[in-house]
Amino acid sequence: MNYDAPSQKVSRSVRSLLASRGETITALSAATLIAESTLKRRLLGHSPYTLEETGYIAQHFGVSIPDLLRPPYEAPQAVAS
């Protein structure tokens, strides 16, 4: 079981989404209107995400807030029939 803080989970998801989509922090900042310096602090774990920021990020990536709290490495595995 993973006991990471919610902000740590969001950071992992955001880094994963940025990498998989070839997007930069600068582009995410422009799309969400969250200052680039703020995003960098959040991604480094220096300060937690606000609910509003998490919502803007989720909307930008087309995922739900719970999806951001469930990084890809924690996704449930399909059971083979």
C-alpha positions as CSV (number, residue, x, y, z in Angstrom):
1,M,0.0,0.0,0.0
2,N,1.2,3.5,-0.8
3,Y,1.0,6.1,1.9
4,D,2.3,9.1,-0.1
5,A,0.6,12.4,0.6
6,P,-2.0,13.4,-2.0
7,S,0.3,16.2,-3.4
8,Q,3.1,13.6,-4.0
9,K,0.7,11.5,-5.9
10,V,-0.5,14.4,-8.0
11,S,3.1,15.4,-8.7
12,R,3.9,11.9,-10.0
13,S,0.9,11.9,-12.2
14,V,1.6,15.3,-13.6
15,R,5.2,14.4,-14.3
16,S,4.0,11.2,-16.0
17,L,1.4,13.0,-18.1
18,L,3.9,15.7,-19.1
19,A,6.4,13.1,-20.2
20,S,3.9,10.9,-22.0
21,R,2.5,13.8,-23.9
22,G,5.8,15.6,-24.6
23,E,4.6,18.7,-22.9
24,T,6.6,21.2,-20.9
25,I,5.9,22.9,-17.6
26,T,5.9,26.1,-19.5
27,A,3.0,24.9,-21.7
28,L,1.1,23.5,-18.7
29,S,1.5,26.9,-16.9
30,A,0.2,28.7,-20.0
31,A,-2.8,26.4,-20.3
32,T,-3.8,26.4,-16.7
33,L,-2.8,30.0,-15.8
34,I,-0.8,28.6,-12.8
35,A,2.5,30.4,-12.6
36,E,5.4,28.3,-13.8
37,S,7.3,29.0,-10.6
38,T,4.3,27.7,-8.6
39,L,4.1,24.5,-10.7
40,K,7.8,23.9,-10.2
41,R,7.5,24.3,-6.4
42,R,4.5,21.8,-6.5
43,L,6.3,19.3,-8.6
44,L,9.4,19.4,-6.4
45,G,7.2,18.9,-3.3
46,H,8.1,22.2,-1.8
47,S,4.4,23.2,-1.4
48,P,1.1,21.3,-1.8
49,Y,-1.3,21.7,-4.7
50,T,-4.6,23.6,-4.0
51,L,-7.8,21.9,-4.9
52,E,-8.3,24.6,-7.6
53,E,-4.9,23.9,-9.1
54,T,-5.5,20.2,-9.2
55,G,-8.8,20.8,-10.9
56,Y,-7.2,23.0,-13.6
57,I,-4.5,20.5,-14.2
58,A,-7.0,17.6,-14.4
59,Q,-9.2,19.6,-16.8
60,H,-6.2,20.4,-19.0
61,F,-5.2,16.7,-19.3
62,G,-8.7,15.5,-19.7
63,V,-8.7,13.4,-16.5
64,S,-10.5,13.5,-13.2
65,I,-9.0,14.6,-10.0
66,P,-9.1,11.1,-8.6
67,D,-7.1,10.0,-11.7
68,L,-4.4,12.4,-10.6
69,L,-4.4,10.8,-7.2
70,R,-4.0,7.4,-8.7
71,P,-0.7,7.4,-10.7
72,P,-0.4,5.0,-13.5
73,Y,1.8,2.6,-11.5
74,E,-1.1,2.1,-9.1
75,A,-3.7,1.5,-11.7
76,P,-5.7,-1.7,-11.0
77,Q,-4.7,-4.6,-13.2
78,A,-7.3,-6.3,-15.4
79,V,-8.0,-9.9,-14.4
80,A,-7.4,-12.3,-17.3
81,S,-10.3,-14.5,-18.1
